[in-house]
Amino acid sequence: GIDAKWGVAGLTASAGISAWLEFLLLRRGMNQRIGRMEFPTEYFVKLWLSAGIAAAAAWGLKLWLHPQQPQIAAALLLLPYGLVYLALTAMFRINEASTIIRRLTRLLSS
């Protein structure tokens, strides 16, 4: 008797909570095996900010294009999201992003 949109919201929320619980358990296990790893808060702020801006760009593109088919929406929105995220993380000097860009540059130049 509950509207279907609340089911979607519930599934999304439960998946998010489950992911965080899994992350915490995995982190605890890894800390026990290899020792404690700490990342500066600034690192996570840069990653979350990059993800938020990339998501906003993809959402704006979705509103502008109005794709009707999920497969077409995925093709049109995921690539720009990934490119914006990669560009922002590289701009924030995240090492992994810089490594990916160097590899892509080498691959495209050869």
N, C-alpha and C positions, 0 to 999 in steps of 0.2 A: 503494500500500500504506500510505499515511499516513491516519490518522483525519481525517475531514472537518472536525472542530472546529479542527485545526491549520491547515487551509487558510484558514479564516475569520480566525484570529489572524494568519496570515501576510499576508493581504490587508490587514487593518487596519494592521499594522505598516508594510507597504510604502507604503500610502497616506499614513500619517503622515510617514514619512521623505521621501517625494516632495514633500509639501506644504512641509515645512521647507526642502528644497533649492530648491524654486521660490521660496519667500519670500526666501531668502538671495540668489538670483540676481536677483530683481526689485529687492530693496533695493539691491544693488550697482549695478544699472543706473540706478535712480532717483537714487542718490547721485552718479553720474557726470553725469547730466543736469541736476538741479536743485540739487545741493549736499547736504551731509550733514544729515540730520535725526536728532536725538537725542531720545529719550523717557526720562524718569526711570524708574528701576527700580520705583519706587513705583506708577507708572501701570500697568505690566504686572502687578504683584502684585495690584492691585485688580481688574483684569479677570479674571485667572486665579482669584482667590478667589471672585469673583461667579459665574463659570462653574462652578466646583467645587460651590459651595453649591446653585446652581440644578440641576445634574445630580443631586446627592444628593436634592434634593426630588423631582425627576421620577422617580428610581429608587425612592424610597420609595412614591410614588404608584403606580408600576407594580406593586410587590410587593403593595400593598394592593388594587388593582383587578383584577389578573390578566387583562388584556385578551388575548383569544385571536387576534383578527384584527390584522394589522399596520396596516391603515388606521385601525382604531378606536384602537389604541395610539398611533399618531401624532397623531390628533385629540385624544386625552385627555391626552397627555404633553407635546407640543411647546408648546402654548399656556401651560400653567403654567410650563414651563421658561423660556420667553421673558419672561413677566411677572415671575418671580422675578429673572431676570437684569437686566431693565430696572429694577426697583425697587432692587436692590442697587447697580447702577452709578450710579443717581441719588443714592442715599444716600451713595455714595463721592464724589459731586460730579464725575462724569465728564461733561464738557460735552455730548457727543453725546447722552447719555441725557436730560439736562435739556432739550435742544432737542426731542427726540422727545416728551417728556411735555408740554411747552408746546404743541406742535403738536396733539397728541391732545386736550388740554384745550380749545384753541380750536375744534377741529373738533366736539367733542361739545357744547360750549356754544352753538354757533350753530344 
